[in-house]
Amino acid sequence: IQATDNLMKHPDVALILATGGSAMVRAAYSSGTPAIGVGPGNGPAYIEKTADLPLAVKRIMDSKTFDNGTICASEQSVVCDKDMEDAVRAEMEKQGAYFLTDEQIAKLGKFILRANGTMNPMIVGKSAQVIADLADIDIPAGTKVLVAKETGIGRGHPYSNEKLAPILAFYTAPSYVEICKLSQEILHYEGAGHTFSLHTRDEKMVDYFARRIP
């Protein structure tokens, strides 16, 4: 921390690009060096109807399991159209995801955040199995990623937060218009300016989301 502080204040540094927790961003802004700051990486990933589904899921799973999800740009939630829910879920399960039961969602939800609303450091960088053991829930052997169906965003909805672990929130909405609004809400709650992923073959979708996502 001291080395980073000295580096940020060093006369040879012209600009700081600070992506990290709010304390780190604050330190960059108060260093006296020009800084561009982005808060937590709470990136949603939208699997749009025209996407190559197995490839999209593979990319999400590869990203979320790399270093057990400690990279701030790794996906935090998967979003799809309501009529694609069964197909997306089946493909995710096929590739090693486990969808938690309602009881397990509640149990793990109490564990992944501390009382003050911040992420429990005990989950950071741990495997799905270790997290399941810590939270006292049973999951199938070989599970790579834990998935929780989420309906809300913000306080009281722990899966809508950044989770530096192989845990994903799963959202559905009737169409891409509602999905865009949902993604905006997730990012404005925690993650604006950081990361959003779109799996599609439709250029019009790319244009629509690029104009609206923060």
Z-matrix of the N, CA and C atoms (Angstrom, degrees):
N
C 1 1.461
C 2 1.535 1 110.32
N 3 1.348 2 116.73 1 -44.14
C 4 1.471 3 119.85 2 179.49
C 5 1.525 4 111.39 3 -62.84
N 6 1.350 5 115.99 4 -39.88
C 7 1.467 6 120.45 5 179.83
C 8 1.527 7 110.65 6 -63.99
N 9 1.342 8 115.91 7 -42.33
C 10 1.467 9 120.45 8 178.82
C 11 1.530 10 110.10 9 -63.50
N 12 1.322 11 116.08 10 -41.40
C 13 1.465 12 121.57 11 179.08
C 14 1.534 13 110.85 12 -60.36
N 15 1.341 14 115.48 13 -45.80
C 16 1.474 15 119.80 14 178.99
C 17 1.529 16 111.23 15 -64.70
N 18 1.323 17 116.02 16 -39.85
C 19 1.467 18 120.57 17 179.74
C 20 1.531 19 110.66 18 -62.60
N 21 1.344 20 116.45 19 -43.59
C 22 1.469 21 120.11 20 -178.90
C 23 1.529 22 112.14 21 -64.42
N 24 1.347 23 116.71 22 -29.61
C 25 1.473 24 120.72 23 -178.69
C 26 1.530 25 112.91 24 -93.03
N 27 1.325 26 117.26 25 -2.23
C 28 1.468 27 121.00 26 -174.35
C 29 1.527 28 111.52 27 -67.17
N 30 1.334 29 118.40 28 136.74
C 31 1.475 30 120.35 29 -177.48
C 32 1.529 31 114.41 30 -62.10
N 33 1.339 32 118.57 31 -21.81
C 34 1.467 33 120.85 32 179.25
C 35 1.529 34 112.77 33 -80.34
N 36 1.345 35 117.49 34 -8.72
C 37 1.468 36 120.55 35 179.46
C 38 1.530 37 108.60 36 -91.36
N 39 1.361 38 115.21 37 123.24
C 40 1.469 39 120.23 38 -176.54
C 41 1.525 40 113.00 39 -95.42
N 42 1.330 41 116.38 40 -29.53
C 43 1.459 42 120.23 41 -175.99
C 44 1.523 43 110.25 42 -153.19
N 45 1.314 44 116.63 43 140.81
C 46 1.468 45 121.82 44 176.65
C 47 1.519 46 108.29 45 -112.85
N 48 1.324 47 116.72 46 129.52
C 49 1.462 48 121.58 47 169.02
C 50 1.525 49 106.25 48 -106.55
N 51 1.335 50 116.08 49 106.62
C 52 1.469 51 120.66 50 -172.08
C 53 1.521 52 110.44 51 -105.67
N 54 1.332 53 116.51 52 107.55
C 55 1.467 54 120.38 53 172.85
C 56 1.520 55 106.90 54 -113.90
N 57 1.309 56 116.84 55 116.81
C 58 1.462 57 119.75 56 -177.82
C 59 1.514 58 110.28 57 171.29
N 60 1.301 59 115.27 58 -161.57
C 61 1.463 60 120.81 59 -179.83
C 62 1.523 61 111.30 60 -66.46
N 63 1.331 62 115.42 61 164.21
C 64 1.467 63 120.25 62 -176.06
C 65 1.523 64 112.66 63 -61.69
N 66 1.344 65 118.10 64 -32.90
C 67 1.477 66 120.79 65 179.47
C 68 1.523 67 110.39 66 -65.35
N 69 1.324 68 116.03 67 -40.53
C 70 1.464 69 120.62 68 179.82
C 71 1.531 70 111.00 69 -67.62
N 72 1.337 71 116.27 70 -41.14
C 73 1.461 72 120.69 71 178.68
C 74 1.531 73 110.10 72 -64.33
N 75 1.338 74 116.88 73 -41.59
C 76 1.465 75 121.27 74 177.53
C 77 1.531 76 111.03 75 -60.75
N 78 1.346 77 115.85 76 -42.10
C 79 1.471 78 120.81 77 179.35
C 80 1.524 79 110.65 78 -61.70
N 81 1.329 80 116.58 79 -39.96
C 82 1.469 81 120.43 80 178.80
C 83 1.526 82 110.66 81 -65.33
N 84 1.346 83 116.39 82 -44.48
C 85 1.471 84 120.25 83 -179.08
C 86 1.529 85 112.23 84 -66.05
N 87 1.312 86 117.26 85 -28.58
C 88 1.473 87 119.43 86 -178.06
C 89 1.532 88 112.69 87 -97.84
N 90 1.341 89 117.04 88 11.06
C 91 1.473 90 120.56 89 -176.60
C 92 1.527 91 113.16 90 -79.90
N 93 1.363 92 116.67 91 -16.16
C 94 1.464 93 119.41 92 -175.36
C 95 1.524 94 112.26 93 90.62
N 96 1.324 95 116.96 94 -6.62
C 97 1.464 96 122.53 95 177.27
C 98 1.533 97 108.24 96 -102.40
N 99 1.342 98 118.03 97 139.01
C 100 1.469 99 118.47 98 177.31
C 101 1.532 100 111.17 99 -53.56
N 102 1.342 101 116.27 100 135.73
C 103 1.470 102 120.02 101 -174.59
C 104 1.517 103 111.45 102 -140.57
N 105 1.328 104 115.70 103 143.24
C 106 1.461 105 122.81 104 169.74
C 107 1.520 106 105.45 105 -113.04
N 108 1.321 107 117.04 106 120.73
C 109 1.466 108 120.21 107 -173.68
C 110 1.514 109 112.57 108 -116.74
N 111 1.305 110 115.76 109 140.96
C 112 1.460 111 123.18 110 173.94
C 113 1.519 112 107.44 111 -129.68
N 114 1.322 113 116.58 112 138.69
C 115 1.470 114 120.12 113 -177.63
C 116 1.516 115 112.78 114 -80.44
N 117 1.318 116 117.41 115 -146.72
C 118 1.470 117 121.34 116 -175.74
C 119 1.534 118 112.53 117 -60.14
N 120 1.323 119 115.56 118 151.43
C 121 1.466 120 121.14 119 176.68
C 122 1.511 121 109.71 120 -91.20
N 123 1.324 122 117.00 121 95.21
C 124 1.467 123 120.41 122 -176.08
C 125 1.525 124 109.11 123 -115.49
N 126 1.337 125 115.80 124 57.95
C 127 1.454 126 121.62 125 -168.72
C 128 1.513 127 116.51 126 -77.71
N 129 1.350 128 117.77 127 122.45
C 130 1.457 129 120.43 128 171.01
C 131 1.535 130 109.83 129 -80.63
N 132 1.321 131 116.94 130 152.55
C 133 1.464 132 122.56 131 174.42
C 134 1.524 133 108.00 132 -123.22
N 135 1.329 134 116.48 133 118.42
C 136 1.470 135 121.46 134 -179.45
C 137 1.520 136 109.45 135 -98.08
N 138 1.341 137 116.24 136 119.95
C 139 1.462 138 121.21 137 172.79
C 140 1.529 139 106.74 138 -94.41
N 141 1.330 140 115.66 139 101.55
C 142 1.468 141 122.48 140 -175.69
C 143 1.535 142 109.74 141 -82.28
N 144 1.314 143 116.79 142 159.85
C 145 1.471 144 122.54 143 -171.27
C 146 1.526 145 114.27 144 -55.97
N 147 1.336 146 117.51 145 -32.43
C 148 1.464 147 119.44 146 -175.92
C 149 1.531 148 113.09 147 -86.82
N 150 1.324 149 117.86 148 -0.64
C 151 1.466 150 121.29 149 -176.72
C 152 1.529 151 111.74 150 -67.29
N 153 1.320 152 115.48 151 154.03
C 154 1.469 153 122.08 152 168.31
C 155 1.530 154 104.94 153 -76.96
N 156 1.336 155 116.81 154 99.98
C 157 1.461 156 121.60 155 -169.35
C 158 1.530 157 113.93 156 -58.72
N 159 1.353 158 119.25 157 -51.27
C 160 1.474 159 118.03 158 179.76
C 161 1.531 160 112.68 159 -59.27
N 162 1.349 161 116.85 160 -38.07
C 163 1.463 162 120.28 161 -179.90
C 164 1.530 163 111.25 162 -69.88
N 165 1.338 164 116.91 163 -42.09
C 166 1.466 165 120.89 164 178.67
C 167 1.532 166 110.50 165 -60.06
N 168 1.335 167 116.05 166 -46.21
C 169 1.469 168 120.41 167 179.77
C 170 1.522 169 110.48 168 -64.81
N 171 1.334 170 117.26 169 -40.42
C 172 1.470 171 120.69 170 178.43
C 173 1.525 172 110.63 171 -59.32
N 174 1.331 173 116.06 172 -43.99
C 175 1.474 174 119.81 173 -178.74
C 176 1.525 175 111.24 174 -65.11
N 177 1.322 176 116.25 175 -40.29
C 178 1.473 177 120.37 176 178.33
C 179 1.535 178 109.85 177 -65.86
N 180 1.320 179 116.98 178 -45.78
C 181 1.469 180 121.00 179 -179.41
C 182 1.536 181 111.04 180 -64.59
N 183 1.332 182 117.24 181 -42.79
C 184 1.470 183 120.51 182 177.92
C 185 1.527 184 110.57 183 -59.84
N 186 1.325 185 115.35 184 -44.28
C 187 1.462 186 120.93 185 -178.18
C 188 1.525 187 111.17 186 -66.48
N 189 1.327 188 116.19 187 -44.58
C 190 1.468 189 120.29 188 -174.53
C 191 1.519 190 112.54 189 -74.72
N 192 1.339 191 117.94 190 -21.08
C 193 1.470 192 120.05 191 179.59
C 194 1.527 193 112.05 192 -97.37
N 195 1.335 194 118.40 193 -13.61
C 196 1.466 195 120.34 194 177.61
C 197 1.532 196 108.87 195 -62.71
N 198 1.337 197 116.37 196 123.01
C 199 1.481 198 121.37 197 -175.93
C 200 1.530 199 111.62 198 51.81
N 201 1.336 200 115.97 199 32.82
C 202 1.473 201 121.72 200 -179.46
C 203 1.531 202 113.17 201 51.53
N 204 1.333 203 114.86 202 38.79
C 205 1.472 204 119.18 203 171.27
C 206 1.514 205 115.82 204 76.53
N 207 1.351 206 118.18 205 20.67
C 208 1.470 207 118.95 206 -178.43
C 209 1.525 208 113.22 207 -81.47
N 210 1.336 209 117.49 208 -12.41
C 211 1.468 210 119.78 209 179.06
C 212 1.531 211 108.74 210 -71.90
N 213 1.343 212 117.18 211 129.97
C 214 1.474 213 119.89 212 -174.36
C 215 1.529 214 112.40 213 -66.27
N 216 1.333 215 117.84 214 -20.73
C 217 1.473 216 120.24 215 179.07
C 218 1.525 217 112.92 216 -89.82
N 219 1.326 218 117.97 217 0.62
C 220 1.472 219 118.81 218 177.83
C 221 1.533 220 109.46 219 -70.52
N 222 1.323 221 115.53 220 153.69
C 223 1.466 222 121.05 221 -174.24
C 224 1.534 223 111.08 222 -63.14
N 225 1.327 224 115.69 223 143.83
C 226 1.467 225 120.94 224 177.16
C 227 1.526 226 111.56 225 -112.55
N 228 1.326 227 116.41 226 -22.17
C 229 1.464 228 119.70 227 177.00
C 230 1.523 229 109.70 228 -149.45
N 231 1.330 230 114.98 229 149.32
C 232 1.461 231 122.15 230 175.36
C 233 1.526 232 106.66 231 -110.38
N 234 1.336 233 115.89 232 133.30
C 235 1.458 234 120.93 233 -178.98
C 236 1.532 235 108.35 234 -125.55
N 237 1.327 236 116.84 235 137.40
C 238 1.466 237 119.67 236 175.00
C 239 1.522 238 110.00 237 -146.52
N 240 1.337 239 115.20 238 164.74
C 241 1.463 240 120.30 239 175.69
C 242 1.526 241 108.97 240 -64.48
N 243 1.324 242 116.38 241 145.25
C 244 1.469 243 121.72 242 -176.71
C 245 1.534 244 111.94 243 -53.34
N 246 1.343 245 116.99 244 -40.18
C 247 1.466 246 118.86 245 -177.06
C 248 1.532 247 113.28 246 -76.43
N 249 1.338 248 116.60 247 -2.66
C 250 1.470 249 120.60 248 175.52
C 251 1.528 250 112.22 249 -103.87
N 252 1.329 251 116.04 250 -1.95
C 253 1.467 252 120.64 251 -173.02
C 254 1.527 253 112.93 252 -53.66
N 255 1.326 254 117.70 253 -49.91
C 256 1.470 255 120.91 254 -176.55
C 257 1.526 256 111.76 255 -62.44
N 258 1.333 257 116.20 256 -42.78
C 259 1.469 258 120.87 257 -178.59
C 260 1.536 259 110.96 258 -66.89
N 261 1.328 260 116.44 259 -42.67
C 262 1.476 261 120.47 260 179.58
C 263 1.524 262 109.99 261 -65.79
N 264 1.320 263 115.98 262 -44.68
C 265 1.468 264 119.71 263 179.64
C 266 1.534 265 110.92 264 -61.13
N 267 1.324 266 117.12 265 -45.00
C 268 1.470 267 120.99 266 -179.14
C 269 1.531 268 110.82 267 -61.28
N 270 1.319 269 116.44 268 -41.84
C 271 1.468 270 120.40 269 -179.40
C 272 1.530 271 110.95 270 -68.84
N 273 1.321 272 117.11 271 -39.24
C 274 1.471 273 120.73 272 178.44
C 275 1.531 274 110.26 273 -64.43
N 276 1.333 275 116.00 274 -42.69
C 277 1.466 276 120.01 275 178.75
C 278 1.530 277 110.89 276 -64.11
N 279 1.325 278 115.28 277 -38.92
C 280 1.461 279 120.91 278 179.23
C 281 1.541 280 111.01 279 -60.94
N 282 1.344 281 115.42 280 -31.93
C 283 1.464 282 120.10 281 -176.90
C 284 1.538 283 113.63 282 -98.17
N 285 1.342 284 116.77 283 13.89
C 286 1.467 285 119.28 284 171.23
C 287 1.510 286 117.29 285 106.34
N 288 1.340 287 117.29 286 8.68
C 289 1.469 288 119.68 287 176.17
C 290 1.528 289 109.03 288 -87.46
N 291 1.331 290 115.43 289 150.04
C 292 1.459 291 120.55 290 175.90
C 293 1.527 292 108.49 291 -123.85
N 294 1.342 293 116.88 292 122.55
C 295 1.459 294 121.80 293 178.33
C 296 1.530 295 108.88 294 -86.00
N 297 1.317 296 115.50 295 116.93
C 298 1.465 297 122.01 296 -177.46
C 299 1.529 298 110.80 297 -67.11
N 300 1.332 299 116.04 298 149.70
C 301 1.465 300 120.96 299 173.49
C 302 1.532 301 108.43 300 -75.02
N 303 1.328 302 117.57 301 166.62
C 304 1.474 303 121.04 302 179.37
C 305 1.527 304 110.99 303 -57.19
N 306 1.319 305 116.02 304 -40.85
C 307 1.476 306 120.81 305 179.87
C 308 1.533 307 110.65 306 -64.77
N 309 1.337 308 116.18 307 -42.38
C 310 1.463 309 120.45 308 179.65
C 311 1.529 310 111.54 309 -68.39
N 312 1.338 311 115.64 310 -35.57
C 313 1.475 312 120.34 311 178.03
C 314 1.532 313 109.59 312 -60.35
N 315 1.329 314 115.98 313 -45.24
C 316 1.467 315 120.57 314 -179.94
C 317 1.528 316 110.99 315 -65.02
N 318 1.317 317 116.60 316 -42.64
C 319 1.471 318 121.75 317 -177.43
C 320 1.535 319 111.46 318 -66.10
N 321 1.335 320 116.14 319 -48.91
C 322 1.461 321 119.77 320 -179.69
C 323 1.529 322 110.96 321 -68.83
N 324 1.331 323 116.27 322 -35.13
C 325 1.469 324 120.97 323 178.91
C 326 1.517 325 112.57 324 -58.31
N 327 1.331 326 116.59 325 -35.88
C 328 1.476 327 120.37 326 178.55
C 329 1.523 328 110.96 327 -72.02
N 330 1.339 329 116.26 328 -22.42
C 331 1.466 330 121.03 329 -174.98
C 332 1.536 331 113.02 330 -90.95
N 333 1.347 332 117.34 331 -33.86
C 334 1.467 333 118.23 332 -172.46
C 335 1.528 334 113.55 333 -75.47
N 336 1.345 335 117.60 334 -19.30
C 337 1.461 336 119.69 335 174.89
C 338 1.521 337 109.94 336 -117.28
N 339 1.349 338 115.02 337 146.59
C 340 1.470 339 119.39 338 175.26
C 341 1.532 340 109.20 339 -83.60
N 342 1.316 341 116.00 340 173.23
C 343 1.469 342 121.15 341 -176.27
C 344 1.530 343 112.39 342 -58.44
N 345 1.345 344 116.83 343 -31.18
C 346 1.468 345 119.84 344 -178.61
C 347 1.533 346 112.72 345 -84.56
N 348 1.344 347 117.00 346 5.70
C 349 1.460 348 120.78 347 176.54
C 350 1.517 349 115.28 348 89.33
N 351 1.345 350 117.19 349 0.98
C 352 1.468 351 119.59 350 178.88
C 353 1.531 352 110.24 351 -93.83
N 354 1.335 353 115.32 352 161.18
C 355 1.463 354 120.90 353 -177.04
C 356 1.525 355 111.74 354 -64.74
N 357 1.326 356 115.94 355 136.32
C 358 1.462 357 122.03 356 176.48
C 359 1.527 358 108.52 357 -70.76
N 360 1.355 359 118.45 358 116.98
C 361 1.473 360 119.69 359 -177.53
C 362 1.527 361 113.65 360 -62.54
N 363 1.343 362 117.40 361 -16.90
C 364 1.468 363 120.10 362 -179.21
C 365 1.536 364 112.86 363 -66.33
N 366 1.347 365 117.47 364 -21.35
C 367 1.471 366 119.45 365 -178.86
C 368 1.522 367 112.62 366 -90.30
N 369 1.327 368 117.21 367 -16.72
C 370 1.471 369 120.74 368 -170.44
C 371 1.532 370 111.54 369 -63.12
N 372 1.329 371 115.17 370 122.80
C 373 1.459 372 120.73 371 175.97
C 374 1.519 373 115.87 372 70.64
N 375 1.317 374 116.85 373 11.30
C 376 1.468 375 119.92 374 179.99
C 377 1.532 376 109.84 375 -91.84
N 378 1.316 377 115.72 376 156.63
C 379 1.472 378 119.87 377 178.99
C 380 1.531 379 109.87 378 -74.74
N 381 1.330 380 115.14 379 163.93
C 382 1.468 381 120.46 380 178.51
C 383 1.529 382 110.98 381 -57.32
N 384 1.335 383 116.24 382 -40.07
C 385 1.466 384 120.33 383 -178.17
C 386 1.525 385 111.46 384 -67.02
N 387 1.329 386 117.35 385 -42.97
C 388 1.474 387 121.06 386 179.36
C 389 1.534 388 110.13 387 -62.85
N 390 1.336 389 116.09 388 -43.59
C 391 1.475 390 120.34 389 179.16
C 392 1.530 391 110.43 390 -62.58
N 393 1.330 392 116.24 391 -43.12
C 394 1.470 393 120.66 392 178.75
C 395 1.524 394 110.70 393 -60.88
N 396 1.336 395 116.49 394 -42.29
C 397 1.473 396 120.43 395 178.69
C 398 1.524 397 111.07 396 -64.14
N 399 1.332 398 116.72 397 -43.05
C 400 1.473 399 121.22 398 -179.66
C 401 1.530 400 110.94 399 -63.42
N 402 1.339 401 116.17 400 -37.56
C 403 1.471 402 120.82 401 -178.22
C 404 1.526 403 112.17 402 -88.29
N 405 1.345 404 116.32 403 -1.56
C 406 1.459 405 122.87 404 179.13
C 407 1.535 406 112.54 405 60.45
N 408 1.349 407 114.92 406 50.29
C 409 1.464 408 119.57 407 173.83
C 410 1.531 409 108.80 408 -125.90
N 411 1.325 410 116.10 409 148.96
C 412 1.466 411 121.41 410 -179.66
C 413 1.524 412 110.46 411 -93.80
N 414 1.337 413 115.75 412 129.92
C 415 1.466 414 120.15 413 176.86
C 416 1.534 415 108.91 414 -131.29
N 417 1.336 416 118.51 415 158.34
C 418 1.466 417 119.89 416 179.13
C 419 1.524 418 112.15 417 -64.63
N 420 1.322 419 117.02 418 146.55
C 421 1.467 420 121.70 419 176.75
C 422 1.521 421 108.94 420 -60.54
N 423 1.327 422 115.60 421 140.72
C 424 1.466 423 120.47 422 177.99
C 425 1.518 424 114.56 423 86.23
N 426 1.334 425 117.55 424 4.46
C 427 1.470 426 120.72 425 177.74
C 428 1.522 427 110.03 426 -63.50
N 429 1.338 428 115.91 427 130.29
C 430 1.472 429 120.52 428 -179.74
C 431 1.526 430 112.53 429 -97.07
N 432 1.341 431 115.81 430 -37.88
C 433 1.466 432 120.61 431 -175.83
C 434 1.522 433 109.53 432 -138.10
N 435 1.329 434 116.65 433 137.56
C 436 1.465 435 122.85 434 176.47
C 437 1.529 436 108.25 435 -94.26
N 438 1.326 437 116.80 436 131.08
C 439 1.466 438 120.95 437 -177.09
C 440 1.526 439 109.81 438 -121.63
N 441 1.337 440 115.26 439 131.27
C 442 1.470 441 120.60 440 -179.83
C 443 1.517 442 109.36 441 -120.49
N 444 1.325 443 116.34 442 124.75
C 445 1.464 444 119.46 443 176.28
C 446 1.524 445 107.61 444 -69.92
N 447 1.328 446 116.34 445 125.31
C 448 1.467 447 121.63 446 -175.76
C 449 1.525 448 108.75 447 -122.48
N 450 1.327 449 115.43 448 144.81
C 451 1.462 450 119.69 449 -179.94
C 452 1.526 451 111.76 450 -116.94
N 453 1.328 452 117.15 451 -23.53
C 454 1.464 453 119.98 452 -176.04
C 455 1.518 454 113.25 453 -116.38
N 456 1.329 455 114.23 454 175.01
C 457 1.462 456 122.08 455 179.70
C 458 1.520 457 108.19 456 -136.56
N 459 1.338 458 115.97 457 136.89
C 460 1.461 459 120.26 458 176.31
C 461 1.519 460 112.16 459 107.91
N 462 1.313 461 115.69 460 -165.90
C 463 1.465 462 120.79 461 -177.42
C 464 1.525 463 110.60 462 -58.56
N 465 1.317 464 116.26 463 137.56
C 466 1.457 465 120.50 464 -176.16
C 467 1.518 466 112.66 465 90.31
N 468 1.331 467 116.12 466 -3.85
C 469 1.477 468 121.81 467 176.90
C 470 1.535 469 107.54 468 -128.00
N 471 1.351 470 116.39 469 76.41
C 472 1.467 471 119.96 470 -170.84
C 473 1.521 472 115.40 471 -58.79
N 474 1.325 473 117.05 472 -25.62
C 475 1.471 474 118.98 473 -177.68
C 476 1.529 475 111.97 474 -77.55
N 477 1.351 476 116.68 475 -10.05
C 478 1.463 477 119.69 476 177.34
C 479 1.530 478 111.71 477 -82.79
N 480 1.326 479 116.38 478 -5.43
C 481 1.467 480 121.65 479 178.42
C 482 1.528 481 111.50 480 -86.21
N 483 1.344 482 114.72 481 171.08
C 484 1.463 483 120.29 482 170.31
C 485 1.525 484 108.74 483 -69.95
N 486 1.344 485 115.70 484 133.84
C 487 1.465 486 121.31 485 -179.35
C 488 1.528 487 107.83 486 -130.56
N 489 1.317 488 118.11 487 104.42
C 490 1.473 489 121.06 488 -176.90
C 491 1.531 490 110.02 489 -81.77
N 492 1.324 491 113.85 490 62.45
C 493 1.466 492 122.62 491 -174.53
C 494 1.527 493 106.93 492 -163.95
N 495 1.330 494 118.88 493 165.89
C 496 1.472 495 120.82 494 -179.96
C 497 1.536 496 112.92 495 -75.68
N 498 1.338 497 114.97 496 61.94
C 499 1.472 498 122.73 497 178.52
C 500 1.526 499 107.39 498 -127.93
N 501 1.328 500 116.95 499 128.74
C 502 1.461 501 121.89 500 179.30
C 503 1.521 502 111.20 501 -122.26
N 504 1.323 503 116.25 502 141.01
C 505 1.463 504 120.69 503 166.87
C 506 1.529 505 107.32 504 -84.65
N 507 1.327 506 116.57 505 152.28
C 508 1.464 507 121.18 506 179.61
C 509 1.520 508 108.60 507 -128.51
N 510 1.343 509 116.03 508 118.38
C 511 1.469 510 121.65 509 -179.46
C 512 1.524 511 110.25 510 -119.23
N 513 1.324 512 115.80 511 150.41
C 514 1.463 513 120.70 512 169.80
C 515 1.529 514 108.43 513 -131.44
N 516 1.337 515 115.06 514 155.65
C 517 1.467 516 121.23 515 175.54
C 518 1.532 517 107.48 516 -149.97
N 519 1.359 518 117.43 517 161.05
C 520 1.463 519 119.73 518 -173.10
C 521 1.533 520 115.01 519 -62.79
N 522 1.347 521 117.57 520 -33.38
C 523 1.467 522 118.93 521 -176.88
C 524 1.522 523 110.39 522 -156.61
N 525 1.331 524 115.85 523 175.65
C 526 1.466 525 120.74 524 -177.82
C 527 1.531 526 112.37 525 -62.10
N 528 1.337 527 117.82 526 -28.55
C 529 1.470 528 120.86 527 179.53
C 530 1.530 529 109.85 528 -64.19
N 531 1.342 530 116.26 529 -48.22
C 532 1.478 531 120.32 530 178.21
C 533 1.528 532 110.79 531 -68.25
N 534 1.334 533 116.35 532 -34.01
C 535 1.462 534 119.83 533 179.63
C 536 1.521 535 110.28 534 -65.95
N 537 1.323 536 117.16 535 -38.06
C 538 1.464 537 120.48 536 176.99
C 539 1.527 538 110.48 537 -63.06
N 540 1.333 539 116.91 538 -43.47
C 541 1.478 540 121.16 539 178.56
C 542 1.529 541 110.54 540 -63.95
N 543 1.333 542 115.88 541 -42.98
C 544 1.474 543 121.47 542 178.53
C 545 1.535 544 110.45 543 -60.29
N 546 1.321 545 116.39 544 -45.21
C 547 1.473 546 121.00 545 -179.51
C 548 1.526 547 110.79 546 -64.72
N 549 1.322 548 116.88 547 -38.85
C 550 1.468 549 120.40 548 176.41
C 551 1.531 550 110.53 549 -60.92
N 552 1.327 551 114.72 550 -42.96
C 553 1.476 552 120.02 551 -179.18
C 554 1.529 553 111.18 552 -63.73
N 555 1.344 554 116.25 553 -43.75
C 556 1.470 555 120.60 554 177.73
C 557 1.518 556 110.18 555 -59.14
N 558 1.329 557 116.47 556 -47.03
C 559 1.465 558 121.27 557 -176.19
C 560 1.529 559 112.12 558 -69.52
N 561 1.327 560 117.16 559 -37.28
C 562 1.470 561 118.82 560 178.55
C 563 1.526 562 111.67 561 -71.95
N 564 1.327 563 116.58 562 -27.47
C 565 1.474 564 119.62 563 174.74
C 566 1.530 565 109.45 564 -67.89
N 567 1.320 566 116.60 565 -44.94
C 568 1.470 567 120.54 566 -178.24
C 569 1.531 568 107.46 567 -165.99
N 570 1.316 569 117.68 568 107.43
C 571 1.463 570 118.88 569 175.18
C 572 1.520 571 116.83 570 129.08
N 573 1.347 572 118.72 571 4.74
C 574 1.462 573 119.93 572 179.91
C 575 1.527 574 110.49 573 -59.93
N 576 1.342 575 115.63 574 136.25
C 577 1.462 576 120.25 575 179.17
C 578 1.513 577 114.60 576 88.32
N 579 1.329 578 117.71 577 -4.95
C 580 1.469 579 119.96 578 -173.03
C 581 1.522 580 112.99 579 -99.58
N 582 1.326 581 118.83 580 -79.13
C 583 1.461 582 120.97 581 -171.06
C 584 1.531 583 111.99 582 -147.66
N 585 1.335 584 114.61 583 138.30
C 586 1.462 585 122.10 584 169.86
C 587 1.528 586 106.28 585 -145.26
N 588 1.331 587 117.78 586 136.97
C 589 1.464 588 121.70 587 -179.14
C 590 1.525 589 109.97 588 -117.11
N 591 1.329 590 115.11 589 140.88
C 592 1.460 591 120.95 590 179.57
C 593 1.523 592 108.86 591 -133.07
N 594 1.335 593 116.22 592 120.78
C 595 1.466 594 121.77 593 177.58
C 596 1.525 595 107.35 594 -104.03
N 597 1.337 596 117.01 595 108.82
C 598 1.464 597 121.44 596 -174.95
C 599 1.523 598 110.12 597 -158.36
N 600 1.333 599 115.30 598 161.15
C 601 1.468 600 120.56 599 170.32
C 602 1.534 601 109.63 600 -114.27
N 603 1.326 602 116.41 601 5.55
C 604 1.459 603 121.88 602 -174.67
C 605 1.529 604 110.74 603 -101.70
N 606 1.338 605 116.60 604 111.34
C 607 1.479 606 121.24 605 -178.40
C 608 1.535 607 112.02 606 -60.70
N 609 1.337 608 115.97 607 -31.40
C 610 1.471 609 119.02 608 -179.89
C 611 1.529 610 110.54 609 -65.57
N 612 1.345 611 116.33 610 -34.63
C 613 1.476 612 120.64 611 177.01
C 614 1.531 613 110.12 612 -65.67
N 615 1.328 614 115.90 613 -43.60
C 616 1.467 615 120.49 614 178.62
C 617 1.527 616 109.12 615 -56.89
N 618 1.328 617 116.35 616 -46.62
C 619 1.454 618 121.69 617 -178.26
C 620 1.530 619 111.01 618 -64.49
N 621 1.347 620 115.84 619 -44.44
C 622 1.469 621 120.69 620 -178.32
C 623 1.535 622 110.89 621 -59.39
N 624 1.326 623 116.72 622 -48.08
C 625 1.463 624 120.47 623 -177.32
C 626 1.524 625 111.97 624 -73.70
N 627 1.329 626 117.35 625 -37.40
C 628 1.471 627 120.33 626 -179.21
C 629 1.527 628 111.51 627 -61.21
N 630 1.328 629 117.36 628 -31.08
C 631 1.459 630 121.52 629 -179.16
C 632 1.532 631 112.54 630 -79.29
N 633 1.327 632 117.86 631 -16.09
C 634 1.466 633 119.98 632 -170.35
C 635 1.521 634 115.72 633 -120.68
N 636 1.328 635 117.46 634 -23.92
C 637 1.472 636 119.96 635 -174.51
C 638 1.528 637 110.55 636 -82.42
N 639 1.346 638 117.44 637 131.92
C 640 1.471 639 119.39 638 -178.71
C 641 1.531 640 113.42 639 -81.12
